[in-house]
């Protein structure tokens, strides 16, 4: 069975019960990481991993997932504004394929259009300094991505 899921319903079906989910905002230089609670209701920004090379990035990420008993991963899929997939989507899908070889956790994709914009807006509203915004924007964006997926999962659970 594949661990990669484009459909959020299939991702939900593959999730182990009562396990948190991680959300990832994959950038060229960083990976923003957010985690949910075990009830899959609230996303909390956690940290930003500075990217080096895939093996090191994956090891850092899997250490976080193992320590927090994470049951699944949501990766933000950076579609173009018209919904098409460009080079950044291809890069994200390649990262997911490589990661799926190292873990049996289900990996789902979530349309992340405007997640960084929403994160920036929230940080501006919180009157966060420019330097602090630069430090936290990636994992706050991961939180926005994960919260969107969690909200959709809640709708699916209610049926």
N, C-alpha and C positions, 0 to 999 in steps of 0.2 A: 504494500500500500504506500502510495506517495505521501510524503509529509508536506508537500507544497500545495496550497489551496488558494485559488483565485476567488472562489466563492466563500463568503463568510459563513454561510450555513454549513458547508462541508468542514470548514475549520472548526466551527462550534461542535460538530458531531465527533471530531477527532480529539477534542480536548478531554483530558482526564478530569474527573469531578473534583471540586474543592481545591483547585490549584490556581495560583495567580498566573497572569499573562504579562509578558513584557512587550513594550512598544519600542520600536527603533526608528530613529530618524537618521538615515544614512547619508552622510555628506562626503565630500572628497577628502577632507582633513579630519573629520570627527564622526563619531557615532553617538547620537543622543539616545539615552536609555531612560525609559519610564517603566513603572511597574504598577500592576493593579492589586487590589485586595483579593482575597480568596473568593469573595462573593461576585467578583467581576463587575463591581459598580463604580469604583473610583480609581482614576489613573493619577499617579503621583510621579512627577519628574524625579529622577534619581541621580544620574550623573552623566558626564560626557567622557567618552573614551577618545583619546587622541589616536588617530589611525597611523599605523606604521606599515605593516604588510599583513596580508590576510591571516596567516597562521597566528601571528601575535594578537591581532584584533579578535579573532575567533576565540583564542584561549582566554583573553580578558573577559570577553562577553560570556562565554560558557561558565567561567568561574562565578560571575555574578548570578547567572541563571541557576546554577547548582546550589549556591549558598542560600538563595531565596526560594528554592523548590518551585521554580517557574515551570508551568505545564505547557505553555505554548508561546509563540512569538508572532507579533504583528509587525510587519515591515511596511513603512510608509512607501507608497509607490508614487513617484513624482511625475504624474502624467502632465502632458502639455495642457494648456487651458482649453483646447478644443477636444480633450479627451484622448488624443492619440498618445502613443508611447514613443519617446525619443531615446537618445543615448543614455540618459540618466536612468530611465526605467530598465533598459537592458543591463546596465551596470548593477542595479538593485537586484534584478532577477538572477544574475550571475552570482552575486554574493549569497543570495538565498539558496541557490543550487549547491554551492560549495559548503555552506553552513549545514545544509540538510544531510551531507555526507558525514558530519561529525556529531549529529544529534538526531534522536528519533522524535523530538518534540514537533508537533504540527507547526507549520509556518504559514501564516496567512498574509495577504496583502490588503492594504487599505489606501484608498485614494487620498493622497496627502495635499492636494492642491490647496494652497492658501494656509496651510498649517503654520508655516513660519510667520506669515503675516499676522495670523491670529495670536500667536505666541508673542510677537513683538508688540502688538497692540495691548495685550494683557500686561506685559512688563512696563510699557509706557504709562498705562493707567495706574500701575502700582508705584509709579514715580521711581523706577529703578534706574540707577546711574548707567551711563553709556558703557563704561568698563564692565560693570556687573552684568548688563544685558548680554554683552559679547561672551561672557563666561557661561551663562546659563541658557542662552537661546536654543541650543540644540536639544538639551534634555527637556526644556519646556515645550518645544515643538513636538518631541516624542510623546509628551503627555497629551497634547492636543490630538495627535494621531490616534493614540491608544484610547482616549476618551470617546472619540468618534466611533471606533470599532466596538467598544464596550456598550455604548448606547444602542448600536445596531443589534448586538447580541442580546440585549435585554428585550428588545422588540421581538426578536425571534423566539426567545424563551416564553414570552407571553402568548405567542402564537396568534 
